[in-house]
Structures are given as structure tokens and as C-alpha cells.
Amino acid sequence: MMVDWDRVEELRSKGWDWDRIADDPKVGFHPDASVREPGRALRGLYHRQRSRRERQGEEERRVKPPSKEEREKEERRWSLPRISYVLVPVVGLWFLFAYLVPSPVGLVLPAIPYLALVFVVVAFLLCFGLLRTTGARWNTVYRTTLIWGIILGLIVSGLIALGGALAGCPFLPPAAAATSEPGQWASFSVSPWHENGLPTLYFYGATWCPYCSASSWAIWKALSGFGSVSNTPFMYSAEDSIPEVVLANAVVTSSYVSFVVSEDTSGVKGNFPTTSNCVQSAYVGAYSGSAIPFVVINGQYVHGSGTGAGSLIDPGDVQTFTTTQMEVNVSAETGQPWQIEQGQTWYMMAFLAKACGATPSNLASQPYYSGWSPSTKTSVADDLAMIT
């Protein structure tokens, strides 16, 4: 049957009841002969027809593409892709500058591994968000957001660098920029690190650490070549019982070099020392590789795992000696203990001598040089000729 539903709506708006509407010839409702109540039958048919139309309308609305205004509103919403378009350049630029200038940009958060891990996370979020989005993956809103992310990344990196510079942090290049030196040392073209106007030897270690303990004798002996060293008790490391010189409170009396130390003396395995200023933090963060022992001479010569160098001295080489044997032999430059320690001792003395202005041709004329033994003089002169 073909019912004029528009006519039905018209008559309903006039207040007609369903029986009267069903009897109207213009409506075109012709029920079966078995239908006893035409008005009731028409009303049921009307509601079914209306429900069907509403469902069709909903489907049409779902299929209908959104308008330009709706699309722009959706794009401006802070969805996961748009948030990621901000975070990726911010973290990416911060990582890049922190890697290239580990101090001062990398002091707040080191490039490796922390910023690198954060960058991987935000990059994953961007990819995940773009895969889930049903709209455009690259549009004017996203381009603008990315530009603002780049600007924010430059601002964040710049503010960190400015804050570090104002705090007196040195500008340090990445470990990859190092020049190899003898004895697994590395050098950097940076401003010298002076304390009280003197070239500095900086030691970062712990008394529990066997590698620090084995290396402490070479540091102690090298400093002795430039003055007197006191307040350095002898003991054994908490791990592996390696003989050591405790350097935490060492007093170095010298007119040529200064000694700066960060040494944990708790004896608790795994405890690392704390740094006391931005310069120490900068070198430890940039080049130590989160390992000990770590030694820096004049801010330009570095020995640590972050620069590809291992321990100064292998603890297994000195494990069988007592502290007395180590002290006597290293002081007198005789015996097997001295043979083990002398190589790194000479390198450190050569680096310190160069920091004091010595060259192979004028080393003998330096006032601190007269107290060195003949064998040490020859070795240091040879080592000085090799370093850059």
C-alpha cells in the first residue's frame, strides 16, 4: 500500500484522531479486510515507518563527510598526534644539543642514555597516534604545531645553556671529539681547569672500588712530583681488599698544581661520590660514563670509561701486595709494585708538566723537575714528547 505520509503528518498536526485519518481518501490507506481497527493499524504502521526513517537518517549522518568547520575543529583539538608533534622536536633538539655540548646543555639530563630514551618514547607516541588517526596526518595545524615545537626546543636548550653558563659550567664537546693520547688517555680542546690559578688534577672515585684503589698509588706518586702530599692514610678496598691510598682528604702543598677530589669513603659497595660544583658535575656527566675511577688533568686530559679508557691500573696486579710494600716501593721507585704503577704515573706527570708549560726542550729547566729521579725524568721527557 502507498500511504501519503506527508498527508498523515498534516492531519495529525490538525488534531485528527487515527480513525479519522485512516478514513481520509487522500491518505491512501487501504487496510486488509481482516483489519477491524484501521486507525490503530495505521498508527502502528506510522511508528514503524518513522523508526525506519530515523535509522536511515543516522546512517546517512554517519556516512556524510564532516564539514570544513568540523574538520578544522577536530584538527585543532590536542590529540595524541598533535601533542607528539610538539614533544618530538623539543626532546629531539634537546638531545642533539646535549650530545654536542654535554656541558652545560646536558647537565640537567644527559643525552645518553636519558634524553635518548625519552626521544624514543615520544617518537613512538607520534607514530602510534598517526596510525590511529582517521583524518589527515599532515596539515596546516600539524605544520604549525611542529614549528612551535622546534621553537620551544631551541628555547629549552638555550635556557639550559644560559643557566649553566651563568653558573660557571664549562662548555665541553662530546666524548667523540676526543683525541687519543698515550696510556689510554684522551684530550680535548677546551679551556684549562685551574684552581687557585694552578692546573688541576681531579680524581673521582671511592674507597670500596678496587680499580680506584689500584690507581690511587699512581695518582699519589704523580702529585708527589710537584710538591708534598700529606693526610693520605693507607688501607684496603672494601671489595677485593686491594691496597690503596685514601685521597679524600689529601693535602697537596705545591706551587705548580692543585688537587681536587670527590671520593666516597663510606666503604659501601656501589656508593658513588657527590660532586661539589658545576665544573666537577660537568666533567663527570660528560666523560666518566657513570664509572669510577675517573681522572681529569687541567680539564684537557681525561681517563675514564666514557672516553673509551679503562682503569688506570688493574687491581689484580697489586692484590698480593701490602700497603707497606706499595708505599715503600712506589716511593723509592723500585720493585714490582713500582713497575706496575710507573707507566700511568709518568703519563700523569707528563700531562701535569705540559699543563705547567713544559715542553720536551725546556722540561729540565722547570723548578719542580729537579726532585724527580733520573729514570722518571727520562720517561716523562719521552712521554711529554708524545702528547698533544
TITOR-277823 format. One record per residue (C-alpha): chain; y, x, z. Coordinates in steps of 0.25 Angstrom, whole numbers. Layout:
REM residues N
(pt "A"; (Y; X; Z)),
...
***
This chain:
REM residues 388
(pt "A"; (0; 0; 0)),
(pt "A"; (14; 5; -3)),
(pt "A"; (23; 1; 9)),
(pt "A"; (38; 3; 7)),
(pt "A"; (41; 11; 20)),
(pt "A"; (55; 12; 18)),
(pt "A"; (56; -3; 18)),
(pt "A"; (48; -3; 31)),
(pt "A"; (58; 6; 37)),
(pt "A"; (69; -2; 32)),
(pt "A"; (63; -15; 38)),
(pt "A"; (60; -8; 51)),
(pt "A"; (74; -4; 53)),
(pt "A"; (78; -19; 51)),
(pt "A"; (69; -22; 63)),
(pt "A"; (58; -29; 55)),
(pt "A"; (44; -30; 62)),
(pt "A"; (32; -25; 56)),
(pt "A"; (26; -38; 51)),
(pt "A"; (39; -42; 44)),
(pt "A"; (40; -28; 37)),
(pt "A"; (25; -29; 33)),
(pt "A"; (28; -43; 26)),
(pt "A"; (41; -38; 19)),
(pt "A"; (36; -37; 4)),
(pt "A"; (46; -25; 1)),
(pt "A"; (38; -17; 11)),
(pt "A"; (25; -18; 3)),
(pt "A"; (15; -18; 14)),
(pt "A"; (2; -25; 9)),
(pt "A"; (-8; -24; 20)),
(pt "A"; (-23; -28; 18)),
(pt "A"; (-27; -42; 20)),
(pt "A"; (-34; -38; 33)),
(pt "A"; (-21; -33; 40)),
(pt "A"; (-17; -44; 49)),
(pt "A"; (-4; -38; 54)),
(pt "A"; (3; -32; 43)),
(pt "A"; (15; -28; 51)),
(pt "A"; (6; -20; 61)),
(pt "A"; (-1; -13; 49)),
(pt "A"; (12; -9; 42)),
(pt "A"; (17; -3; 55)),
(pt "A"; (4; 5; 57)),
(pt "A"; (6; 10; 42)),
(pt "A"; (20; 13; 44)),
(pt "A"; (18; 22; 56)),
(pt "A"; (7; 29; 49)),
(pt "A"; (16; 31; 37)),
(pt "A"; (27; 36; 46)),
(pt "A"; (18; 46; 53)),
(pt "A"; (13; 52; 40)),
(pt "A"; (27; 54; 35)),
(pt "A"; (31; 61; 47)),
(pt "A"; (19; 71; 46)),
(pt "A"; (23; 73; 31)),
(pt "A"; (37; 76; 35)),
(pt "A"; (33; 86; 46)),
(pt "A"; (24; 93; 35)),
(pt "A"; (36; 93; 25)),
(pt "A"; (45; 99; 36)),
(pt "A"; (35; 110; 39)),
(pt "A"; (33; 114; 24)),
(pt "A"; (48; 113; 22)),
(pt "A"; (54; 127; 22)),
(pt "A"; (65; 129; 33)),
(pt "A"; (79; 129; 28)),
(pt "A"; (88; 141; 27)),
(pt "A"; (95; 138; 40)),
(pt "A"; (81; 136; 47)),
(pt "A"; (77; 150; 41)),
(pt "A"; (89; 157; 46)),
(pt "A"; (88; 151; 60)),
(pt "A"; (73; 156; 60)),
(pt "A"; (77; 170; 56)),
(pt "A"; (88; 171; 66)),
(pt "A"; (78; 168; 77)),
(pt "A"; (74; 180; 85)),
(pt "A"; (60; 180; 81)),
(pt "A"; (50; 192; 83)),
(pt "A"; (53; 198; 69)),
(pt "A"; (68; 197; 71)),
(pt "A"; (67; 204; 85)),
(pt "A"; (58; 214; 79)),
(pt "A"; (68; 217; 68)),
(pt "A"; (77; 221; 80)),
(pt "A"; (67; 229; 88)),
(pt "A"; (61; 237; 77)),
(pt "A"; (74; 245; 73)),
(pt "A"; (79; 246; 87)),
(pt "A"; (66; 252; 92)),
(pt "A"; (63; 260; 79)),
(pt "A"; (77; 267; 79)),
(pt "A"; (76; 270; 94)),
(pt "A"; (62; 276; 91)),
(pt "A"; (68; 284; 80)),
(pt "A"; (80; 290; 87)),
(pt "A"; (72; 292; 100)),
(pt "A"; (62; 300; 92)),
(pt "A"; (72; 308; 84)),
(pt "A"; (81; 310; 97)),
(pt "A"; (71; 309; 109)),
(pt "A"; (83; 312; 118)),
(pt "A"; (91; 304; 120)),
(pt "A"; (87; 293; 112)),
(pt "A"; (72; 294; 116)),
(pt "A"; (75; 295; 131)),
(pt "A"; (75; 280; 134)),
(pt "A"; (62; 278; 127)),
(pt "A"; (55; 289; 120)),
(pt "A"; (52; 287; 105)),
(pt "A"; (37; 292; 107)),
(pt "A"; (30; 284; 111)),
(pt "A"; (38; 273; 117)),
(pt "A"; (48; 269; 107)),
(pt "A"; (37; 271; 96)),
(pt "A"; (28; 261; 103)),
(pt "A"; (40; 251; 105)),
(pt "A"; (43; 252; 90)),
(pt "A"; (28; 250; 86)),
(pt "A"; (29; 237; 95)),
(pt "A"; (42; 231; 89)),
(pt "A"; (37; 235; 75)),
(pt "A"; (24; 227; 77)),
(pt "A"; (32; 215; 82)),
(pt "A"; (40; 215; 70)),
(pt "A"; (28; 215; 61)),
(pt "A"; (21; 205; 69)),
(pt "A"; (34; 196; 69)),
(pt "A"; (35; 197; 54)),
(pt "A"; (21; 194; 51)),
(pt "A"; (22; 181; 60)),
(pt "A"; (35; 176; 54)),
(pt "A"; (35; 166; 43)),
(pt "A"; (49; 168; 38)),
(pt "A"; (56; 179; 31)),
(pt "A"; (52; 193; 36)),
(pt "A"; (65; 200; 31)),
(pt "A"; (78; 192; 30)),
(pt "A"; (93; 193; 34)),
(pt "A"; (91; 190; 48)),
(pt "A"; (80; 201; 50)),
(pt "A"; (88; 211; 42)),
(pt "A"; (100; 209; 51)),
(pt "A"; (91; 210; 63)),
(pt "A"; (85; 223; 58)),
(pt "A"; (99; 229; 56)),
(pt "A"; (103; 225; 70)),
(pt "A"; (90; 231; 75)),
(pt "A"; (94; 244; 68)),
(pt "A"; (108; 244; 75)),
(pt "A"; (102; 241; 88)),
(pt "A"; (92; 252; 87)),
(pt "A"; (103; 262; 83)),
(pt "A"; (112; 257; 95)),
(pt "A"; (100; 258; 105)),
(pt "A"; (97; 272; 100)),
(pt "A"; (111; 276; 100)),
(pt "A"; (114; 271; 114)),
(pt "A"; (102; 278; 120)),
(pt "A"; (106; 291; 113)),
(pt "A"; (120; 290; 118)),
(pt "A"; (116; 287; 132)),
(pt "A"; (107; 299; 132)),
(pt "A"; (117; 308; 127)),
(pt "A"; (127; 303; 137)),
(pt "A"; (117; 306; 148)),
(pt "A"; (115; 320; 143)),
(pt "A"; (102; 319; 136)),
(pt "A"; (99; 330; 125)),
(pt "A"; (97; 326; 111)),
(pt "A"; (83; 330; 107)),
(pt "A"; (76; 330; 94)),
(pt "A"; (61; 324; 93)),
(pt "A"; (49; 333; 96)),
(pt "A"; (46; 334; 81)),
(pt "A"; (59; 342; 79)),
(pt "A"; (54; 354; 88)),
(pt "A"; (52; 368; 82)),
(pt "A"; (39; 375; 87)),
(pt "A"; (40; 387; 96)),
(pt "A"; (30; 397; 101)),
(pt "A"; (21; 393; 112)),
(pt "A"; (21; 378; 108)),
(pt "A"; (35; 376; 111)),
(pt "A"; (45; 368; 103)),
(pt "A"; (60; 370; 101)),
(pt "A"; (71; 360; 98)),
(pt "A"; (85; 362; 92)),
(pt "A"; (93; 355; 104)),
(pt "A"; (104; 359; 113)),
(pt "A"; (99; 368; 125)),
(pt "A"; (95; 362; 138)),
(pt "A"; (103; 370; 149)),
(pt "A"; (104; 368; 164)),
(pt "A"; (116; 375; 171)),
(pt "A"; (119; 382; 157)),
(pt "A"; (105; 388; 157)),
(pt "A"; (93; 386; 147)),
(pt "A"; (83; 377; 154)),
(pt "A"; (68; 377; 155)),
(pt "A"; (64; 363; 158)),
(pt "A"; (50; 360; 164)),
(pt "A"; (44; 346; 165)),
(pt "A"; (30; 346; 172)),
(pt "A"; (22; 342; 184)),
(pt "A"; (15; 350; 195)),
(pt "A"; (2; 341; 193)),
(pt "A"; (1; 345; 178)),
(pt "A"; (-8; 357; 175)),
(pt "A"; (-1; 360; 162)),
(pt "A"; (13; 361; 169)),
(pt "A"; (6; 370; 180)),
(pt "A"; (1; 380; 170)),
(pt "A"; (14; 380; 163)),
(pt "A"; (23; 381; 175)),
(pt "A"; (20; 396; 176)),
(pt "A"; (25; 400; 163)),
(pt "A"; (38; 392; 166)),
(pt "A"; (39; 398; 179)),
(pt "A"; (38; 412; 173)),
(pt "A"; (47; 410; 161)),
(pt "A"; (58; 405; 171)),
(pt "A"; (56; 418; 179)),
(pt "A"; (60; 426; 167)),
(pt "A"; (74; 420; 168)),
(pt "A"; (76; 420; 183)),
(pt "A"; (69; 417; 196)),
(pt "A"; (61; 405; 199)),
(pt "A"; (58; 400; 213)),
(pt "A"; (53; 388; 221)),
(pt "A"; (41; 387; 212)),
(pt "A"; (28; 385; 220)),
(pt "A"; (15; 387; 215)),
(pt "A"; (4; 376; 215)),
(pt "A"; (-7; 370; 207)),
(pt "A"; (-6; 357; 198)),
(pt "A"; (-12; 344; 203)),
(pt "A"; (-20; 343; 191)),
(pt "A"; (-30; 355; 188)),
(pt "A"; (-24; 364; 198)),
(pt "A"; (-16; 373; 189)),
(pt "A"; (-7; 383; 196)),
(pt "A"; (7; 380; 194)),
(pt "A"; (22; 383; 197)),
(pt "A"; (29; 371; 203)),
(pt "A"; (42; 371; 195)),
(pt "A"; (48; 358; 200)),
(pt "A"; (58; 365; 210)),
(pt "A"; (59; 379; 203)),
(pt "A"; (72; 386; 205)),
(pt "A"; (75; 395; 194)),
(pt "A"; (86; 405; 196)),
(pt "A"; (91; 410; 182)),
(pt "A"; (104; 413; 175)),
(pt "A"; (97; 410; 162)),
(pt "A"; (88; 398; 162)),
(pt "A"; (87; 385; 171)),
(pt "A"; (74; 378; 175)),
(pt "A"; (73; 362; 175)),
(pt "A"; (61; 356; 179)),
(pt "A"; (54; 342; 180)),
(pt "A"; (41; 344; 187)),
(pt "A"; (33; 333; 195)),
(pt "A"; (27; 339; 208)),
(pt "A"; (20; 327; 213)),
(pt "A"; (7; 332; 209)),
(pt "A"; (3; 319; 204)),
(pt "A"; (-4; 319; 190)),
(pt "A"; (3; 312; 180)),
(pt "A"; (17; 312; 187)),
(pt "A"; (28; 317; 177)),
(pt "A"; (41; 323; 182)),
(pt "A"; (54; 316; 180)),
(pt "A"; (66; 321; 173)),
(pt "A"; (79; 322; 179)),
(pt "A"; (89; 321; 168)),
(pt "A"; (91; 317; 153)),
(pt "A"; (88; 331; 148)),
(pt "A"; (75; 332; 154)),
(pt "A"; (71; 318; 150)),
(pt "A"; (75; 321; 136)),
(pt "A"; (66; 333; 134)),
(pt "A"; (54; 327; 142)),
(pt "A"; (55; 314; 134)),
(pt "A"; (57; 321; 120)),
(pt "A"; (47; 332; 121)),
(pt "A"; (38; 332; 133)),
(pt "A"; (29; 322; 126)),
(pt "A"; (27; 316; 141)),
(pt "A"; (19; 328; 144)),
(pt "A"; (20; 340; 154)),
(pt "A"; (23; 351; 155)),
(pt "A"; (36; 351; 147)),
(pt "A"; (45; 363; 145)),
(pt "A"; (59; 364; 139)),
(pt "A"; (67; 377; 137)),
(pt "A"; (82; 376; 135)),
(pt "A"; (80; 362; 129)),
(pt "A"; (75; 368; 116)),
(pt "A"; (61; 373; 118)),
(pt "A"; (51; 363; 123)),
(pt "A"; (36; 364; 127)),
(pt "A"; (29; 350; 129)),
(pt "A"; (19; 341; 122)),
(pt "A"; (30; 333; 115)),
(pt "A"; (33; 345; 107)),
(pt "A"; (18; 348; 104)),
(pt "A"; (17; 359; 114)),
(pt "A"; (6; 358; 125)),
(pt "A"; (7; 364; 139)),
(pt "A"; (13; 378; 141)),
(pt "A"; (1; 383; 148)),
(pt "A"; (-14; 378; 148)),
(pt "A"; (-17; 375; 163)),
(pt "A"; (-32; 378; 161)),
(pt "A"; (-27; 393; 158)),
(pt "A"; (-21; 395; 172)),
(pt "A"; (-30; 385; 180)),
(pt "A"; (-39; 396; 186)),
(pt "A"; (-27; 404; 192)),
(pt "A"; (-20; 402; 205)),
(pt "A"; (-5; 400; 207)),
(pt "A"; (-4; 414; 213)),
(pt "A"; (-11; 420; 201)),
(pt "A"; (-2; 413; 192)),
(pt "A"; (11; 417; 199)),
(pt "A"; (7; 432; 200)),
(pt "A"; (2; 433; 186)),
(pt "A"; (13; 425; 179)),
(pt "A"; (24; 432; 188)),
(pt "A"; (18; 446; 185)),
(pt "A"; (15; 443; 170)),
(pt "A"; (1; 447; 172)),
(pt "A"; (-13; 442; 171)),
(pt "A"; (-20; 430; 165)),
(pt "A"; (-10; 419; 171)),
(pt "A"; (2; 426; 164)),
(pt "A"; (-6; 428; 151)),
(pt "A"; (-7; 412; 151)),
(pt "A"; (7; 409; 155)),
(pt "A"; (15; 420; 148)),
(pt "A"; (15; 414; 134)),
(pt "A"; (23; 402; 138)),
(pt "A"; (31; 410; 148)),
(pt "A"; (36; 419; 137)),
(pt "A"; (39; 407; 128)),
(pt "A"; (48; 400; 139)),
(pt "A"; (55; 413; 142)),
(pt "A"; (58; 415; 127)),
(pt "A"; (63; 401; 126)),
(pt "A"; (72; 403; 138)),
(pt "A"; (77; 417; 133)),
(pt "A"; (81; 411; 120)),
(pt "A"; (88; 399; 127)),
(pt "A"; (95; 410; 135)),
(pt "A"; (100; 416; 122)),
(pt "A"; (90; 427; 120)),
(pt "A"; (85; 432; 106)),
(pt "A"; (74; 442; 103)),
(pt "A"; (85; 452; 101)),
(pt "A"; (93; 450; 114)),
(pt "A"; (82; 445; 123)),
(pt "A"; (81; 459; 130)),
(pt "A"; (96; 458; 133)),
(pt "A"; (95; 445; 141)),
(pt "A"; (97; 447; 156)),
(pt "A"; (85; 438; 160)),
(pt "A"; (75; 446; 151)),
(pt "A"; (75; 459; 159)),
(pt "A"; (66; 453; 170)),
(pt "A"; (55; 450; 160)),
(pt "A"; (43; 459; 159)),
(pt "A"; (41; 467; 147)),
(pt "A"; (29; 459; 141)),
(pt "A"; (37; 446; 144)),
(pt "A"; (49; 452; 137)),
(pt "A"; (41; 455; 124)),
(pt "A"; (35; 442; 124)),
(pt "A"; (47; 434; 126)),
(pt "A"; (55; 442; 115)),
(pt "A"; (43; 439; 105)),
(pt "A"; (44; 424; 109)),
(pt "A"; (59; 423; 108)),
(pt "A"; (58; 429; 94)),
(pt "A"; (49; 417; 90)),
(pt "A"; (56; 405; 96)),
(pt "A"; (67; 397; 88)),
***
